């Protein structure tokens, strides 16, 4: 049986490696459903580890991604593309 920490590790991979946050219609609640965990539990863990809840984390990743593309590739993508 997977622990909350195992699910947190999978969440990290989904966000960092698979970059699922790029789908603007994907909600944190849906990701928690994929992981088979309660959104409230994962939110509490994220706040304790990162200082952000799940919805805030997705928003932050979506907002910072265009800046990353600009720095890395010199291309300007509007932030609105990810919301």
Secondary structure, DSSP 8 states (H G I E B T S, - for coil): ---HHHHHHHHHHHHHTS-GGGSTT--HHHHHHHHT--HHHHHHHHHHHHS--HHHHHHHHHHHHHHHHHHHH-----GGGG-
